[in-house]
Amino acid sequence: MSIITKKSEAFLEKYINNASPTGFESSGQKIWLEYIKPYVDE
């Protein structure tokens, strides 16, 4: 059984391919927040 799922693999690919240089990380932060949203309550 792999800990890498299709969802986590798709997230990683999207996150890595997102341009978010130092000082302009907001687009990467949005991708990360979308991914973890189901696991947090606030």
PQR file of N, CA, C, O and H, with PARSE charges and radii, in Angstrom:
ATOM      1  N   MET A   1       0.846  -1.186   0.000 -0.4000 1.5000
ATOM      2  CA  MET A   1       0.000   0.000   0.000 -0.0000 2.0000
ATOM      3  C   MET A   1       0.892   1.251   0.000  0.5500 1.7000
ATOM      4  O   MET A   1       1.809   1.368   0.812 -0.5500 1.4000
ATOM      5  N   SER A   2       0.621   2.144  -0.885 -0.4000 1.5000
ATOM      6  CA  SER A   2       1.416   3.359  -1.013 -0.0000 2.0000
ATOM      7  C   SER A   2       0.765   4.515  -0.260  0.5500 1.7000
ATOM      8  O   SER A   2      -0.460   4.632  -0.227 -0.5500 1.4000
ATOM      9  H   SER A   2      -0.124   2.049  -1.545  0.4000 1.0000
ATOM     10  N   ILE A   3       1.584   5.358   0.337 -0.4000 1.5000
ATOM     11  CA  ILE A   3       1.043   6.540   1.015 -0.0000 2.0000
ATOM     12  C   ILE A   3       0.769   7.658   0.010  0.5500 1.7000
ATOM     13  O   ILE A   3       0.118   8.651   0.335 -0.5500 1.4000
ATOM     14  H   ILE A   3       2.579   5.263   0.310  0.4000 1.0000
ATOM     15  N   ILE A   4       1.270   7.486  -1.209 -0.4000 1.5000
ATOM     16  CA  ILE A   4       1.030   8.457  -2.274 -0.0000 2.0000
ATOM     17  C   ILE A   4      -0.262   8.073  -2.994  0.5500 1.7000
ATOM     18  O   ILE A   4      -0.357   7.006  -3.601 -0.5500 1.4000
ATOM     19  H   ILE A   4       1.799   6.679  -1.473  0.4000 1.0000
ATOM     20  N   THR A   5      -1.241   8.951  -2.916 -0.4000 1.5000
ATOM     21  CA  THR A   5      -2.503   8.713  -3.614 -0.0000 2.0000
ATOM     22  C   THR A   5      -2.532   9.546  -4.889  0.5500 1.7000
ATOM     23  O   THR A   5      -1.676  10.405  -5.097 -0.5500 1.4000
ATOM     24  H   THR A   5      -1.164   9.817  -2.423  0.4000 1.0000
ATOM     25  N   LYS A   6      -3.513   9.288  -5.734 -0.4000 1.5000
ATOM     26  CA  LYS A   6      -3.654  10.096  -6.948 -0.0000 2.0000
ATOM     27  C   LYS A   6      -3.873  11.562  -6.584  0.5500 1.7000
ATOM     28  O   LYS A   6      -3.354  12.457  -7.251 -0.5500 1.4000
ATOM     29  H   LYS A   6      -4.209   8.590  -5.565  0.4000 1.0000
ATOM     30  N   LYS A   7      -4.648  11.804  -5.515 -0.4000 1.5000
ATOM     31  CA  LYS A   7      -4.919  13.172  -5.078 -0.0000 2.0000
ATOM     32  C   LYS A   7      -3.641  13.854  -4.590  0.5500 1.7000
ATOM     33  O   LYS A   7      -3.375  15.001  -4.948 -0.5500 1.4000
ATOM     34  H   LYS A   7      -5.069  11.077  -4.974  0.4000 1.0000
ATOM     35  N   SER A   8      -2.854  13.156  -3.779 -0.4000 1.5000
ATOM     36  CA  SER A   8      -1.634  13.769  -3.263 -0.0000 2.0000
ATOM     37  C   SER A   8      -0.604  13.962  -4.371  0.5500 1.7000
ATOM     38  O   SER A   8       0.143  14.941  -4.361 -0.5500 1.4000
ATOM     39  H   SER A   8      -3.070  12.224  -3.489  0.4000 1.0000
ATOM     40  N   GLU A   9      -0.560  13.043  -5.316 -0.4000 1.5000
ATOM     41  CA  GLU A   9       0.356  13.190  -6.448 -0.0000 2.0000
ATOM     42  C   GLU A   9      -0.038  14.379  -7.323  0.5500 1.7000
ATOM     43  O   GLU A   9       0.828  15.128  -7.777 -0.5500 1.4000
ATOM     44  H   GLU A   9      -1.166  12.247  -5.324  0.4000 1.0000
ATOM     45  N   ALA A  10      -1.338  14.555  -7.563 -0.4000 1.5000
ATOM     46  CA  ALA A  10      -1.822  15.692  -8.355 -0.0000 2.0000
ATOM     47  C   ALA A  10      -1.517  17.007  -7.634  0.5500 1.7000
ATOM     48  O   ALA A  10      -1.105  17.981  -8.263 -0.5500 1.4000
ATOM     49  H   ALA A  10      -2.041  13.947  -7.195  0.4000 1.0000
ATOM     50  N   PHE A  11      -1.721  17.033  -6.305 -0.4000 1.5000
ATOM     51  CA  PHE A  11      -1.399  18.221  -5.519 -0.0000 2.0000
ATOM     52  C   PHE A  11       0.075  18.567  -5.644  0.5500 1.7000
ATOM     53  O   PHE A  11       0.429  19.718  -5.899 -0.5500 1.4000
ATOM     54  H   PHE A  11      -2.056  16.242  -5.794  0.4000 1.0000
ATOM     55  N   LEU A  12       0.939  17.567  -5.464 -0.4000 1.5000
ATOM     56  CA  LEU A  12       2.374  17.800  -5.512 -0.0000 2.0000
ATOM     57  C   LEU A  12       2.800  18.342  -6.873  0.5500 1.7000
ATOM     58  O   LEU A  12       3.601  19.273  -6.950 -0.5500 1.4000
ATOM     59  H   LEU A  12       0.651  16.632  -5.258  0.4000 1.0000
ATOM     60  N   GLU A  13       2.271  17.768  -7.932 -0.4000 1.5000
ATOM     61  CA  GLU A  13       2.609  18.243  -9.273 -0.0000 2.0000
ATOM     62  C   GLU A  13       2.156  19.690  -9.471  0.5500 1.7000
ATOM     63  O   GLU A  13       2.903  20.514 -10.000 -0.5500 1.4000
ATOM     64  H   GLU A  13       1.619  17.012  -7.869  0.4000 1.0000
ATOM     65  N   LYS A  14       0.937  19.989  -9.047 -0.4000 1.5000
ATOM     66  CA  LYS A  14       0.415  21.354  -9.174 -0.0000 2.0000
ATOM     67  C   LYS A  14       1.238  22.332  -8.332  0.5500 1.7000
ATOM     68  O   LYS A  14       1.553  23.433  -8.783 -0.5500 1.4000
ATOM     69  H   LYS A  14       0.331  19.319  -8.617  0.4000 1.0000
ATOM     70  N   TYR A  15       1.580  21.926  -7.119 -0.4000 1.5000
ATOM     71  CA  TYR A  15       2.325  22.780  -6.189 -0.0000 2.0000
ATOM     72  C   TYR A  15       3.733  23.053  -6.702  0.5500 1.7000
ATOM     73  O   TYR A  15       4.203  24.191  -6.666 -0.5500 1.4000
ATOM     74  H   TYR A  15       1.324  21.031  -6.753  0.4000 1.0000
ATOM     75  N   ILE A  16       4.400  22.015  -7.175 -0.4000 1.5000
ATOM     76  CA  ILE A  16       5.769  22.171  -7.672 -0.0000 2.0000
ATOM     77  C   ILE A  16       5.808  23.025  -8.936  0.5500 1.7000
ATOM     78  O   ILE A  16       6.743  23.803  -9.123 -0.5500 1.4000
ATOM     79  H   ILE A  16       4.018  21.091  -7.203  0.4000 1.0000
ATOM     80  N   ASN A  17       4.828  22.893  -9.787 -0.4000 1.5000
ATOM     81  CA  ASN A  17       4.806  23.632 -11.047 -0.0000 2.0000
ATOM     82  C   ASN A  17       4.276  25.054 -10.913  0.5500 1.7000
ATOM     83  O   ASN A  17       4.231  25.797 -11.894 -0.5500 1.4000
ATOM     84  H   ASN A  17       4.068  22.261  -9.635  0.4000 1.0000
ATOM     85  N   ASN A  18       3.880  25.432  -9.716 -0.4000 1.5000
ATOM     86  CA  ASN A  18       3.376  26.775  -9.473 -0.0000 2.0000
ATOM     87  C   ASN A  18       4.545  27.741  -9.261  0.5500 1.7000
ATOM     88  O   ASN A  18       5.445  27.477  -8.465 -0.5500 1.4000
ATOM     89  H   ASN A  18       3.917  24.829  -8.919  0.4000 1.0000
ATOM     90  N   ALA A  19       4.517  28.842  -9.971 -0.4000 1.5000
ATOM     91  CA  ALA A  19       5.566  29.858  -9.794 -0.0000 2.0000
ATOM     92  C   ALA A  19       5.228  30.714  -8.576  0.5500 1.7000
ATOM     93  O   ALA A  19       4.248  31.459  -8.582 -0.5500 1.4000
ATOM     94  H   ALA A  19       3.786  29.057 -10.618  0.4000 1.0000
ATOM     95  N   SER A  20       6.045  30.600  -7.539 -0.4000 1.5000
ATOM     96  CA  SER A  20       5.832  31.418  -6.333 -0.0000 2.0000
ATOM     97  C   SER A  20       7.187  31.788  -5.739  0.5500 1.7000
ATOM     98  O   SER A  20       7.603  31.233  -4.722 -0.5500 1.4000
ATOM     99  H   SER A  20       6.841  29.995  -7.534  0.4000 1.0000
ATOM    100  N   PRO A  21       7.878  32.742  -6.394 -0.5600 1.5000
ATOM    101  CA  PRO A  21       9.197  33.141  -5.906  0.2800 2.0000
ATOM    102  C   PRO A  21       9.112  33.848  -4.549  0.5500 1.7000
ATOM    103  O   PRO A  21       8.043  34.296  -4.135 -0.5500 1.4000
ATOM    104  N   THR A  22      10.219  33.937  -3.889 -0.4000 1.5000
ATOM    105  CA  THR A  22      10.306  34.591  -2.585 -0.0000 2.0000
ATOM    106  C   THR A  22       9.682  35.989  -2.655  0.5500 1.7000
ATOM    107  O   THR A  22      10.010  36.793  -3.527 -0.5500 1.4000
ATOM    108  H   THR A  22      11.088  33.573  -4.225  0.4000 1.0000
ATOM    109  N   GLY A  23       8.787  36.248  -1.724 -0.4000 1.5000
ATOM    110  CA  GLY A  23       8.084  37.527  -1.682 -0.0000 2.0000
ATOM    111  C   GLY A  23       6.736  37.485  -2.385  0.5500 1.7000
ATOM    112  O   GLY A  23       5.920  38.390  -2.213 -0.5500 1.4000
ATOM    113  H   GLY A  23       8.521  35.594  -1.015  0.4000 1.0000
ATOM    114  N   PHE A  24       6.493  36.444  -3.174 -0.4000 1.5000
ATOM    115  CA  PHE A  24       5.230  36.305  -3.913 -0.0000 2.0000
ATOM    116  C   PHE A  24       4.694  34.884  -3.750  0.5500 1.7000
ATOM    117  O   PHE A  24       4.327  34.233  -4.728 -0.5500 1.4000
ATOM    118  H   PHE A  24       7.156  35.709  -3.314  0.4000 1.0000
ATOM    119  N   GLU A  25       4.653  34.417  -2.514 -0.4000 1.5000
ATOM    120  CA  GLU A  25       4.272  33.034  -2.239 -0.0000 2.0000
ATOM    121  C   GLU A  25       2.770  32.801  -2.164  0.5500 1.7000
ATOM    122  O   GLU A  25       2.348  31.661  -1.967 -0.5500 1.4000
ATOM    123  H   GLU A  25       4.950  34.946  -1.720  0.4000 1.0000
ATOM    124  N   SER A  26       1.953  33.825  -2.314 -0.4000 1.5000
ATOM    125  CA  SER A  26       0.515  33.680  -2.059 -0.0000 2.0000
ATOM    126  C   SER A  26      -0.157  32.630  -2.944  0.5500 1.7000
ATOM    127  O   SER A  26      -1.051  31.925  -2.475 -0.5500 1.4000
ATOM    128  H   SER A  26       2.296  34.751  -2.474  0.4000 1.0000
ATOM    129  N   SER A  27       0.244  32.506  -4.201 -0.4000 1.5000
ATOM    130  CA  SER A  27      -0.405  31.505  -5.055 -0.0000 2.0000
ATOM    131  C   SER A  27      -0.085  30.090  -4.574  0.5500 1.7000
ATOM    132  O   SER A  27      -0.948  29.214  -4.619 -0.5500 1.4000
ATOM    133  H   SER A  27       0.971  33.078  -4.582  0.4000 1.0000
ATOM    134  N   GLY A  28       1.133  29.860  -4.120 -0.4000 1.5000
ATOM    135  CA  GLY A  28       1.500  28.559  -3.560 -0.0000 2.0000
ATOM    136  C   GLY A  28       0.777  28.290  -2.254  0.5500 1.7000
ATOM    137  O   GLY A  28       0.375  27.158  -1.983 -0.5500 1.4000
ATOM    138  H   GLY A  28       1.835  30.572  -4.083  0.4000 1.0000
ATOM    139  N   GLN A  29       0.609  29.326  -1.444 -0.4000 1.5000
ATOM    140  CA  GLN A  29      -0.110  29.181  -0.181 -0.0000 2.0000
ATOM    141  C   GLN A  29      -1.566  28.807  -0.429  0.5500 1.7000
ATOM    142  O   GLN A  29      -2.137  28.007   0.313 -0.5500 1.4000
ATOM    143  H   GLN A  29       0.936  30.245  -1.664  0.4000 1.0000
ATOM    144  N   LYS A  30      -2.169  29.380  -1.462 -0.4000 1.5000
ATOM    145  CA  LYS A  30      -3.568  29.067  -1.780 -0.0000 2.0000
ATOM    146  C   LYS A  30      -3.720  27.598  -2.176  0.5500 1.7000
ATOM    147  O   LYS A  30      -4.678  26.939  -1.774 -0.5500 1.4000
ATOM    148  H   LYS A  30      -1.706  30.030  -2.065  0.4000 1.0000
ATOM    149  N   ILE A  31      -2.772  27.090  -2.967 -0.4000 1.5000
ATOM    150  CA  ILE A  31      -2.815  25.680  -3.373 -0.0000 2.0000
ATOM    151  C   ILE A  31      -2.707  24.789  -2.139  0.5500 1.7000
ATOM    152  O   ILE A  31      -3.452  23.820  -1.998 -0.5500 1.4000
ATOM    153  H   ILE A  31      -1.993  27.626  -3.293  0.4000 1.0000
ATOM    154  N   TRP A  32      -1.780  25.122  -1.249 -0.4000 1.5000
ATOM    155  CA  TRP A  32      -1.574  24.345  -0.026 -0.0000 2.0000
ATOM    156  C   TRP A  32      -2.832  24.375   0.844  0.5500 1.7000
ATOM    157  O   TRP A  32      -3.259  23.338   1.350 -0.5500 1.4000
ATOM    158  H   TRP A  32      -1.175  25.910  -1.363  0.4000 1.0000
ATOM    159  N   LEU A  33      -3.426  25.561   1.020 -0.4000 1.5000
ATOM    160  CA  LEU A  33      -4.623  25.681   1.860 -0.0000 2.0000
ATOM    161  C   LEU A  33      -5.802  24.903   1.287  0.5500 1.7000
ATOM    162  O   LEU A  33      -6.565  24.300   2.041 -0.5500 1.4000
ATOM    163  H   LEU A  33      -3.079  26.404   0.609  0.4000 1.0000
ATOM    164  N   GLU A  34      -5.962  24.906  -0.022 -0.4000 1.5000
ATOM    165  CA  GLU A  34      -7.026  24.115  -0.661 -0.0000 2.0000
ATOM    166  C   GLU A  34      -6.849  22.634  -0.361  0.5500 1.7000
ATOM    167  O   GLU A  34      -7.820  21.922  -0.103 -0.5500 1.4000
ATOM    168  H   GLU A  34      -5.343  25.396  -0.635  0.4000 1.0000
ATOM    169  N   TYR A  35      -5.605  22.177  -0.396 -0.4000 1.5000
ATOM    170  CA  TYR A  35      -5.318  20.763  -0.185 -0.0000 2.0000
ATOM    171  C   TYR A  35      -5.589  20.325   1.255  0.5500 1.7000
ATOM    172  O   TYR A  35      -6.135  19.244   1.476 -0.5500 1.4000
ATOM    173  H   TYR A  35      -4.816  22.755  -0.605  0.4000 1.0000
ATOM    174  N   ILE A  36      -5.218  21.146   2.231 -0.4000 1.5000
ATOM    175  CA  ILE A  36      -5.375  20.738   3.631 -0.0000 2.0000
ATOM    176  C   ILE A  36      -6.747  21.096   4.222  0.5500 1.7000
ATOM    177  O   ILE A  36      -7.061  20.681   5.338 -0.5500 1.4000
ATOM    178  H   ILE A  36      -4.775  22.024   2.052  0.4000 1.0000
ATOM    179  N   LYS A  37      -7.555  21.851   3.497 -0.4000 1.5000
ATOM    180  CA  LYS A  37      -8.855  22.298   4.003 -0.0000 2.0000
ATOM    181  C   LYS A  37      -9.716  21.176   4.590  0.5500 1.7000
ATOM    182  O   LYS A  37     -10.328  21.386   5.637 -0.5500 1.4000
ATOM    183  H   LYS A  37      -7.300  22.188   2.591  0.4000 1.0000
ATOM    184  N   PRO A  38      -9.791  20.000   3.967 -0.5600 1.5000
ATOM    185  CA  PRO A  38     -10.622  18.938   4.548  0.2800 2.0000
ATOM    186  C   PRO A  38     -10.110  18.397   5.888  0.5500 1.7000
ATOM    187  O   PRO A  38     -10.849  17.717   6.600 -0.5500 1.4000
ATOM    188  N   TYR A  39      -8.876  18.687   6.229 -0.4000 1.5000
ATOM    189  CA  TYR A  39      -8.263  18.126   7.420 -0.0000 2.0000
ATOM    190  C   TYR A  39      -8.200  19.071   8.605  0.5500 1.7000
ATOM    191  O   TYR A  39      -7.785  18.669   9.692 -0.5500 1.4000
ATOM    192  H   TYR A  39      -8.276  19.239   5.650  0.4000 1.0000
ATOM    193  N   VAL A  40      -8.608  20.330   8.413 -0.4000 1.5000
ATOM    194  CA  VAL A  40      -8.554  21.320   9.487 -0.0000 2.0000
ATOM    195  C   VAL A  40      -9.940  21.924   9.711  0.5500 1.7000
ATOM    196  O   VAL A  40     -10.778  21.918   8.809 -0.5500 1.4000
ATOM    197  H   VAL A  40      -8.945  20.656   7.530  0.4000 1.0000
ATOM    198  N   ASP A  41     -10.177  22.441  10.904 -0.4000 1.5000
ATOM    199  CA  ASP A  41     -11.471  23.052  11.166 -0.0000 2.0000
ATOM    200  C   ASP A  41     -11.433  24.574  11.110  0.5500 1.7000
ATOM    201  O   ASP A  41     -12.483  25.204  10.984 -0.5500 1.4000
ATOM    202  H   ASP A  41      -9.496  22.446  11.637  0.4000 1.0000
ATOM    203  N   GLU A  42     -10.282  25.166  11.199 -0.4000 1.5000
ATOM    204  CA  GLU A  42     -10.175  26.619  11.078 -0.0000 2.0000
ATOM    205  C   GLU A  42      -8.929  26.987  10.314  0.5500 1.7000
ATOM    206  O   GLU A  42      -8.659  28.170  10.105 -0.5500 1.4000
ATOM    207  H   GLU A  42      -9.429  24.654  11.301  0.4000 1.0000
TER
END
